[in-house]
Amino acid sequence: MLDDLDFGTRSRVLGAICAFALALFLLALAFGILAAPFHMHPVLAALLKGFIVLLLGSIGAVLLSLAAQTLMGKREKTPGVPDEALAHCLTCGERTPNDAVCPVCGEPPCDRSHAFTVNKEGWAGSVFGLALFGALLCLGLFVLIGPYHDGERRVWVLLACGALGLLLLAVGGAGVFGSILTLRSALGGESTLQYAVTSTEWRASGSGSASWGKLIWLAGHGRVVSPLSPSPRSEGGYRVSPGDIQFAEMVATLDAAGIVHLTDVTMYDYLLGDKPENGARPRARRNGPLPFTRTKKRSLRIRLAPFFRTATPEGEYDDGLSDVYVMDELLASEPRNAVSRFFAQYLLQEADVRELRQRLDENPVHRAQALTHARALREGGIVVAQELVDVVLGALGDTNANPTA
């Protein structure tokens, strides 16, 4: 409110003095009305005094608080993050010191407190809302019963005052109820937690709740990208069909040609504590450690690479507009871009290689065409390492294979 007048130290002090003077005026007026005699029914006098005192007193108290904050400078206190939340890895939830590498997901050491955002309801705003809506309740009752008690018998006046009184009662009652709930949460020390961690290989986010600095629950989701590595092959027979080998060679060829990108992704979902359901109020556990659950899913993700850009020959076209047409013709004639456009119908979004195989199996014609595209790329000079084929086979779950190139 006073920031609009903040053009320097003098204006800030002047604004604070004005707010302080106005607050004293309103508080003095509220006190005078409270002490003044009202010549009416005691109930009506109490309702009218309650409305004026609550309204002027709440506004005066807010102005006093703003003036004090302006003179002393704003001090935004950030509630602390519970120690229990900082003791767990933000990616997988494993209990790991923040100065050590996580033994489960490999998250490097970091200051976890900087990743958290803590939101806590203040009690001052709730008290102001409670007083303001309480004033509306007093005014509603006064308007509802005042005219009838004073002898007013005109029907239209009674109906108008009754409708206005009921409206004020409805708004004031709803506001008082909401303010009480907010004040209850604020006095209970409840706060909500949110965090986000983003890096080249790690990405994690989560939320939770705490009460008086004690963690109630914390849930998170993490994604870790690792270098491609083949799954360990166990000894035994050859239990992979030729079709699976062909699919693995096809995906490996597309990756070697730069048409798609393969990434080894591990997903973590964890829950620390008991998360309330259906908007229920969280409750802190009195004794014992918080229960911990975690799920881990590793998959080989595949996504489409951008189209290849072929340089436009210089000196063959004079106007700049022709270069655009030449670029389109070169892109259309580039075989790899044609293959990329074919797979775009399946890879508009990143997918698991198992999902891609399932979708191709549902369309045998497109599967045959995809294998033909991969064979043409290999015949055109694309060399595929057997280790890359083994990576795809391992992601498909066929780790007991011994395919031939």
Sequence and secondary structure as in RCSB ss.txt:
>XXXX:A:sequence
MLDDLDFGTRSRVLGAICAFALALFLLALAFGILAAPFHMHPVLAALLKGFIVLLLGSIGAVLLSLAAQTLMGKR
EKTPGVPDEALAHCLTCGERTPNDAVCPVCGEPPCDRSHAFTVNKEGWAGSVFGLALFGALLCLGLFVLIGPYHD
GERRVWVLLACGALGLLLLAVGGAGVFGSILTLRSALGGESTLQYAVTSTEWRASGSGSASWGKLIWLAGHGRVV
SPLSPSPRSEGGYRVSPGDIQFAEMVATLDAAGIVHLTDVTMYDYLLGDKPENGARPRARRNGPLPFTRTKKRSL
RIRLAPFFRTATPEGEYDDGLSDVYVMDELLASEPRNAVSRFFAQYLLQEADVRELRQRLDENPVHRAQALTHAR
ALREGGIVVAQELVDVVLGALGDTNANPTA
>XXXX:A:secstr
 GGGG SSHHHHHHHHHHHHHHHHHHHHHHHHHHHS   S HHHHHHHHHHHHHHHHHHHHHHHHHHHHHHH   
       HHHHTB TTT  B  TTS  TTT      GGGGEEEEE  HHHHHHHHHHHHHHHHHHHHHHHHHHHT
T   HHHHHHHHHHHHHHHHHHHHHHHHHHHHHHHHHTTEEEEEEEEE SSEEEEEEEEEETTEEEEEEEEEEEE
E        SS     HHHHHHHHHHHHHHHTTSEEEEEEEEEEEEEE   STT       SS   EEEEEEEEE
EEEE         TTS  SHHHHHHHHHHHHHH HHHHHHHHHHTT SS EEHHHHHHHHHT HHHHHHHHHHHH
HHHHTT    HHHHHHHHHHTT TT     
